[in-house]
Amino acid sequence: MIYQTIELHEDGSLPGARLNVYIQEPSESLQIDTRPLILICPGGAYAYTSDREAEPIALTFLAMGYHAAVLRYSCSPAKYPTALTEIARAMVILSEKAERWHIEKGKIVVQGCSAGGHLAASLGIFWHKEFLAERVGLKSSEQEVLKPYGMLLCYPVITSGEFAHRGSFENLLGDRQNELADEMSLENQVSEKTPKSFIWHTFADNAVPVENSLLLVQALRKHGIPTEFHMYPLGSHGLALADRLTASADGGAVQEECTSWTGLAKTWLDALFAGKLDK
């Protein structure tokens, strides 16, 4: 296992912003040489990055046979577009080191929970924007480096409208909420350039209502983006793996009915990387 921490120093980055990379080393005794990578964005309402949605999820994807990386992005008082720049920088770093780390070229899926889902989806939706390429020093001809191969979103924050998680947008935008509300309401920004997606949410989520995912799914459908969506009837917000391994300190955030999401995600990822979803 190659484990490496890379500090991030973008415009507006706070101390502690970093990319933690988990690479499965190749071996002459293994048939597999290169692997796709899952880039993980923990949630936390843009106030912090949750430990429960970081390394435990990375280890789960490692067990599936993928490389993994956890982005500890800058949160409040850092403001937009700092975190978006940091995830773009992470994509540049992973692309530059793909050969050394045996990452399958171009096969990076962004995964995020809650506000981390908003960040992952923001990259998936804005990757082709000139301002983002400029912030990480890329030419327009190099923008493809920023494009995720897919988006895997767990109970994501999406909309700044009626069903918004207000705290996330307050932390992300500060006094620019009125100015940027529509731009950061991601269901309004989906295009044909948005990557294929896997999304899950719970009907009972009282913190980030399921309408966030429903609005995004509707937009993805409108633009012809292949999408898999699962809505579980039970379960609170912030479930992470939904089992005892990511139970909260008070023993909450365990919902057996939702633990199937990782198996469903693996099936989707396997099909995505095999090109089956391109048909």
N, C-alpha and C positions, 0 to 999 in steps of 0.2 A: 504494500500500500504506500502510495506517495501522498503525504499530507503536507500541504503548504498554505501559509497565510500571506496574502498580498495586501498591504495597506493601500487605501484609496485616498487620493489627494486631489479631488476635483474642485472646481470653483464652488465654495460653500460647504464642502465636506467638513464634518465634525471629527474630532479625535475618536478613534475606534471604528471608523468606517473601514471595512475590509472584505476581502473575498477569501473564504476558507475552501480549499479544493481537496477533494478526496478522489484519488486516481487509483484504479486497480492495475497493478503492474503487469505487463505482458510476460509471458514465459514460453520458452521453447516447448514446454510440455502441454501448453494450452493451444487449442485450435484458434480461439478468438484472439485477434491482435488489436484491433481498434474497436472502440465502443462509443455509442452516443452518450451525451452528458445531460443531466437534469440540473438546471440552475434554479436554486430554491430561494424564494423571497418570503421570510417569515412575516406574519402579521403583527399587529400591535397598534392599530389606529394612527399610524405615522407618528406615534409618541415613543415607541421603542420597538425592538424586534424580539419576538417571543422565542425563548429557548425551547418551548414545547413544539414549536413548528419549524425548528431548525435542524439540529443534528439527528434527532430521531427519525425525521422524514428522509434526511440524506442517507442514513443507514438502511432504511427500507428500500430506497431505490438502488443502493449498492447491492443489496441482497437479490434484487431482480436482475442484476448483471450489467447495470449502467454505471458510468462515472457520475459523480455528484459534486456540486459546489453550493455553498451557502453564502448568500450576499447579506452582510450586515451593513445595510445602507443607513445613511444619515437621516435622522428623524427630527422632529421639532426640538429646538428652534430653527433647524435648517428648513428651508422652504423650497417649493417647486422652482426650478427643475433639478435640484441637486440630486435627489435619489434617482431620477430618471437618467441623469448623466452618469451616475455611478453604475447602474445596470448596463448602460451602453458601454462604459469602459470595461466592465466585466466581460462582455461579449468580445470586445477587441482583444483583451488579454487571452481569453480562451482560444480565440482564432489564431493568434500569434504563436501560442504554445501547443497547438493541436498535434503537430507531428511529434514533439518531444513527449507529450502526455498521452499519445495514442488515442486522441479523440477523433471519432469519425467525422470527417470534414463536413461542416454545415449542419450536423445533426445535434443541435442544442435545443432542448425544450425548456421554456421558462415555466416554473411552477410557483404558485403563490397562494397564501391563505389570507383571507380578509383584506386588510389594507395592502398586504404583500401581493394579493391577487390583483388589486388595482394597479400596483407598480408593474407586475408581470404583464398585465393586459395593456398597460400604457406603452410598454416597449413593443408589444405585438402590433399595436395600432399605429404608433408614431415612428416606427423604425426607419421609414423612408423620408422623414421630414429633414429638410436641409439644416435646420437649426441644431438638430441633434448630432448630425455628422460633424458639423462645425465645432460643437462643444468638445468632441473627442478627437479632433484633428484629422478627420477623414475627408477625402475628396468625394464628390457626388458619385463618381464611378466606383467607389469602395463601399457604398452604403449597404450592400447586400450582407456584409459582415454582421450588421446589427439585426438582421432578420431572424427571429426564432423559427425553428422548424415546426414548432407547435406551442400551444398554450394549455397548461393544465391548472385549472383554477378551482380552489376550494373555498366555498362560501365567500366569494369575492365582493368587496366594495366596488360598485360600478357607477351608480347614478348620483348626481348631486341634486336631483329633483325631489319629488314627493317622498320617495322611499330612501332618502339618503341617510347614511350614517354621518351625522353632522360633525361629530368630533374628528373624524378622519380628515374631512375637508378643511376644518378650522386649523388643524395641525399642519396640513400640507400647504395651504394657500395663505394663511394669515389674513392680512388686510387686503388681499387681492381676490377674495372669494367672489365678489360681484363681477370682477373683470374676467375671471377664468372659469366660472362655474360651468358654462356650457362646454368649453373645451375639455374640461376634466370630467365631464359626464360622458363616460366612454361609449355608451350605447349610441350617442350621436356622432361618433367619430369612426365607426367601423367602415372599412372599405374592402374592395376586392383584394387588396394587398394584405389583409389581416390573415394570419395563419390558422390552420385547422385547430380545433379546440375540444377539450374535455372539461366539463364543468359539473360540479355537484354542490348541492345546498340542502338545507332542511326546511321543511314547511314551517316548523315550529321556531325558527330563528327569530328572536325578538330584538336582537341587536342590529343585525344587517339583514333586513327582510329579504325573503327569497325573490321578491320582485327585481332585485338587483341582477340576479342571474337570468331571470325570465326576460328582462328587457334586453340583456346582451344576446341571449339566444335568439330572440326575435330579430335583432339587428344582423346577426350572423346569417340567419336564414334568409333574410332579405337580400343579402349580398352573395348568397350561394357558397358560404364557407362551411364545409363539412364539420359537423359538431355533434358530440355525444353529450347528453345532459341527463343527470340523475337527481331526482328530488326525493329525499327520504322524509316520511311523515313525522318521525320523532327526532329529537336531538337539538341541543342548545347551540349557540354560536361558539366558535373556537374549539372544535372537537379535535383538531390535529389528526392523529391516527384513530381516535375514538375508542382506544382501549386503555388498559391500565398503564401501559408504557408511557403514555402522554397524559395521564390523569393530572389534573391541577393539584395544587398543594392541599386543597381541602377535600380531595377525593372526587371532585366533579369532572365534567367533560369526558365521561365514559358513556358510550352509547353503542351497545353491541350490534344493533341493527345497521349502524353506519360503517362498521369496520370493513365491509365488503368493498369500499371505495378503492382501496389500494389494489385489490385483485382486478377490479374493473379497469382501473387506470393502466395496469400492466398489459391487459389484453389490448387496450386502445394503443398504448405505446408500441407494442410489438407489431400491430397492424400498420401503424403510422410509419415506423422505421422500415418496414418491409415494402412500403409503397402501395399497400392494399387500398388505402383511402384515396389514392389518386385516380382510381378507376371510376 
